Amino acid sequence: MSKKHIEECVRTSLESYFRDLRGTEPDRMYEMLVGVVEKPLLEVVMAKADHNQSKAAEWLGLNRNTLRKKLLEHKLLKS
């Protein structure tokens, strides 16, 4: 799957989201979208990295502490 394919999936989903709103104005879309994309991204990357936070952080281009904070926010890690 290419980056272009992922972009198209997001675009199609957003078009569907706006259709479902039926003219109602959206609210806090950025936060919503980041939230729904970030959790599965973290889940898949952590699984592929065998739950090695250092490796996952490197793959994601994040500081390990930032990754740990995000894992905690999404309840993917026990504090």
CNS distance restraints for C-alpha pairs under 8 A (distance, minus, plus):
assign (resid   1 and name CA) (resid   5 and name CA) 6.19 0.50 0.50
assign (resid   1 and name CA) (resid   6 and name CA) 7.34 0.50 0.50
assign (resid   2 and name CA) (resid   6 and name CA) 6.60 0.50 0.50
assign (resid   3 and name CA) (resid   7 and name CA) 6.25 0.50 0.50
assign (resid   4 and name CA) (resid   8 and name CA) 6.25 0.50 0.50
assign (resid   5 and name CA) (resid   9 and name CA) 6.28 0.50 0.50
assign (resid   6 and name CA) (resid  10 and name CA) 6.31 0.50 0.50
assign (resid   7 and name CA) (resid  11 and name CA) 6.13 0.50 0.50
assign (resid   8 and name CA) (resid  12 and name CA) 6.03 0.50 0.50
assign (resid   9 and name CA) (resid  13 and name CA) 6.12 0.50 0.50
assign (resid  10 and name CA) (resid  14 and name CA) 6.13 0.50 0.50
assign (resid  11 and name CA) (resid  15 and name CA) 6.24 0.50 0.50
assign (resid  12 and name CA) (resid  16 and name CA) 6.26 0.50 0.50
assign (resid  13 and name CA) (resid  17 and name CA) 6.09 0.50 0.50
assign (resid  14 and name CA) (resid  18 and name CA) 6.26 0.50 0.50
assign (resid  15 and name CA) (resid  19 and name CA) 6.29 0.50 0.50
assign (resid  16 and name CA) (resid  20 and name CA) 6.14 0.50 0.50
assign (resid  17 and name CA) (resid  21 and name CA) 6.39 0.50 0.50
assign (resid  18 and name CA) (resid  22 and name CA) 6.89 0.50 0.50
assign (resid  18 and name CA) (resid  23 and name CA) 7.62 0.50 0.50
assign (resid  18 and name CA) (resid  26 and name CA) 7.92 0.50 0.50
assign (resid  19 and name CA) (resid  23 and name CA) 7.68 0.50 0.50
assign (resid  21 and name CA) (resid  25 and name CA) 7.25 0.50 0.50
assign (resid  21 and name CA) (resid  26 and name CA) 7.42 0.50 0.50
assign (resid  28 and name CA) (resid  32 and name CA) 6.29 0.50 0.50
assign (resid  29 and name CA) (resid  33 and name CA) 5.97 0.50 0.50
assign (resid  30 and name CA) (resid  34 and name CA) 6.08 0.50 0.50
assign (resid  31 and name CA) (resid  35 and name CA) 6.01 0.50 0.50
assign (resid  32 and name CA) (resid  36 and name CA) 6.28 0.50 0.50
assign (resid  33 and name CA) (resid  37 and name CA) 6.11 0.50 0.50
assign (resid  34 and name CA) (resid  38 and name CA) 5.62 0.50 0.50
assign (resid  35 and name CA) (resid  39 and name CA) 6.49 0.50 0.50
assign (resid  36 and name CA) (resid  40 and name CA) 7.31 0.50 0.50
assign (resid  37 and name CA) (resid  41 and name CA) 6.20 0.50 0.50
assign (resid  38 and name CA) (resid  42 and name CA) 6.10 0.50 0.50
assign (resid  39 and name CA) (resid  43 and name CA) 6.17 0.50 0.50
assign (resid  39 and name CA) (resid  74 and name CA) 6.23 0.50 0.50
assign (resid  40 and name CA) (resid  44 and name CA) 6.05 0.50 0.50
assign (resid  41 and name CA) (resid  45 and name CA) 6.08 0.50 0.50
assign (resid  42 and name CA) (resid  46 and name CA) 5.87 0.50 0.50
assign (resid  42 and name CA) (resid  71 and name CA) 7.22 0.50 0.50
assign (resid  43 and name CA) (resid  47 and name CA) 6.22 0.50 0.50
assign (resid  43 and name CA) (resid  76 and name CA) 7.49 0.50 0.50
assign (resid  44 and name CA) (resid  48 and name CA) 6.14 0.50 0.50
assign (resid  45 and name CA) (resid  49 and name CA) 5.99 0.50 0.50
assign (resid  45 and name CA) (resid  56 and name CA) 6.10 0.50 0.50
assign (resid  45 and name CA) (resid  59 and name CA) 7.97 0.50 0.50
assign (resid  46 and name CA) (resid  50 and name CA) 6.14 0.50 0.50
assign (resid  46 and name CA) (resid  51 and name CA) 4.66 0.50 0.50
assign (resid  46 and name CA) (resid  52 and name CA) 6.78 0.50 0.50
assign (resid  46 and name CA) (resid  53 and name CA) 7.09 0.50 0.50
assign (resid  46 and name CA) (resid  56 and name CA) 5.87 0.50 0.50
assign (resid  47 and name CA) (resid  51 and name CA) 5.61 0.50 0.50
assign (resid  49 and name CA) (resid  53 and name CA) 7.65 0.50 0.50
assign (resid  49 and name CA) (resid  55 and name CA) 6.16 0.50 0.50
assign (resid  49 and name CA) (resid  56 and name CA) 5.66 0.50 0.50
assign (resid  51 and name CA) (resid  56 and name CA) 7.49 0.50 0.50
assign (resid  52 and name CA) (resid  56 and name CA) 6.15 0.50 0.50
assign (resid  53 and name CA) (resid  57 and name CA) 5.85 0.50 0.50
assign (resid  53 and name CA) (resid  64 and name CA) 6.50 0.50 0.50
assign (resid  53 and name CA) (resid  67 and name CA) 7.37 0.50 0.50
assign (resid  53 and name CA) (resid  68 and name CA) 7.46 0.50 0.50
assign (resid  54 and name CA) (resid  58 and name CA) 6.23 0.50 0.50
assign (resid  54 and name CA) (resid  64 and name CA) 5.81 0.50 0.50
assign (resid  55 and name CA) (resid  59 and name CA) 6.25 0.50 0.50
assign (resid  56 and name CA) (resid  60 and name CA) 6.13 0.50 0.50
assign (resid  57 and name CA) (resid  61 and name CA) 5.91 0.50 0.50
assign (resid  57 and name CA) (resid  62 and name CA) 4.89 0.50 0.50
assign (resid  57 and name CA) (resid  63 and name CA) 5.97 0.50 0.50
assign (resid  57 and name CA) (resid  64 and name CA) 5.22 0.50 0.50
assign (resid  57 and name CA) (resid  67 and name CA) 5.98 0.50 0.50
assign (resid  58 and name CA) (resid  62 and name CA) 6.19 0.50 0.50
assign (resid  58 and name CA) (resid  63 and name CA) 7.49 0.50 0.50
assign (resid  58 and name CA) (resid  64 and name CA) 7.80 0.50 0.50
assign (resid  62 and name CA) (resid  66 and name CA) 6.34 0.50 0.50
assign (resid  62 and name CA) (resid  67 and name CA) 6.30 0.50 0.50
assign (resid  63 and name CA) (resid  67 and name CA) 6.34 0.50 0.50
assign (resid  64 and name CA) (resid  68 and name CA) 6.16 0.50 0.50
assign (resid  65 and name CA) (resid  69 and name CA) 6.18 0.50 0.50
assign (resid  66 and name CA) (resid  70 and name CA) 6.27 0.50 0.50
assign (resid  67 and name CA) (resid  71 and name CA) 6.12 0.50 0.50
assign (resid  68 and name CA) (resid  72 and name CA) 6.22 0.50 0.50
assign (resid  68 and name CA) (resid  77 and name CA) 7.81 0.50 0.50
assign (resid  69 and name CA) (resid  73 and name CA) 6.18 0.50 0.50
assign (resid  70 and name CA) (resid  74 and name CA) 6.24 0.50 0.50
assign (resid  71 and name CA) (resid  75 and name CA) 6.09 0.50 0.50
assign (resid  71 and name CA) (resid  76 and name CA) 4.92 0.50 0.50
assign (resid  71 and name CA) (resid  77 and name CA) 5.51 0.50 0.50
assign (resid  72 and name CA) (resid  76 and name CA) 5.87 0.50 0.50
assign (resid  72 and name CA) (resid  77 and name CA) 5.17 0.50 0.50
assign (resid  72 and name CA) (resid  78 and name CA) 6.75 0.50 0.50
assign (resid  72 and name CA) (resid  79 and name CA) 6.76 0.50 0.50
